Amino acid sequence: KLQDPRTIRKIVSVDNRSVLAFAGLTADARVLINKTRVEAQSYRLTCEDAPSVEYLARYIARTQQKYTQRGGVRPFGIATLIAGFSDPSAEGGVAGPVLYQ
């Protein structure tokens, strides 16, 4: 048994096709995960399709960069990995696993 079931979860589901793993401050991760889930739902309502893993990775990177450059707030103290399956219709007809750091 490698992990105690009572410990904090470091791997969370963002959408149907994507999960996020993080290392660092759990409170910062919770804020970023909630923002990402809201963005995924907003994308789904606007475009009537699931967001790609690349889209979510770019959103996370953009959000972390905004917090780094903006005055008065501190940067996120986490490192993230986002993984999922690519959409076969969007990327040349080939579906497969993708991983972004």
N, C-alpha and C positions, 0 to 999 in steps of 0.2 A: 504494500500500500504506500504509494508515493506522496499522497496529499491527504491531509485530514479534512473530512467533509465539512467541518465547522469553520474552516478558514475562508477568507475572502476570495471570491472568484476573480480570476484574472483573465478569463476568456469569456466574452459575452457575445450574444447574437445581436447584430445590428438590423439585418433585414433577412428575407427568406434565403437569399443566396450569399450572404456575407457575414463573417464573424470578425471580431476585433480582439486582439490580445495585447495586453499592456504590461509595462513594468514601471514602477515609480509610485507616485502619490495617488492613492485610491480616490481621494476627494477630487483631484484634478481630472482623473479619468472619468469619474461619474459625470462631471459637467460636460466633458467632451463627448462622451457616449450619448448623453441625452440630446445634445445639439445635433449630433450625427443622425440619431433616430428621427428627430423632427424633420431634418432635411430630407431623409429618405422617404418619409411619409408625404412631405410636400411635393417631392419630385414625382412620386407615384400618383398623387392627385392631379398634378399639373399635366404630366406627360402620358398618363394612363399606361405606364410601363414601369417595371422595377429599375431602380438605378443600377448602373454598372459598378463593379468594384472599383474601377479606375475613377469614376466620378466621385465616389465616396472618399477614396484616398486623396484626391485633389481637394475636396471640401475640408477634410481634416487638416491637410497641410496648410491650406489658406487660412483656416481659423487659428491654428497655432502660430502662424506668421503674424497675423493681426495682433494677437496678444503679446508677441515678442516686441513689436515695433511701437505699440501704443503706450503712451505715458500714463502712469497712474495704476496700471495693473501689472502683475508679474506674469512671466511666461509659464506655460504648463510644465510641470515637473514630471513628465512621463515620456516614455518611448512606446510607439505603437507599431503593431503589425496588423494589417487587414488582409484577410484571405477570403476567397469565394470562388464561384464558378462564373466564367465568362458566358455571355449570351451568344449562342451560335448564329443568330441572324445578324448581329451587329459587327462581328469581327471576322468576316470572311468565311462564315459557315463552319468554323471550327470551335467547338466548346471544350473547355478544359479548366483546370484549376489555375488561379492566379494568386500572387502574393505581392503585397506592397509594403514597404517599410516607411 
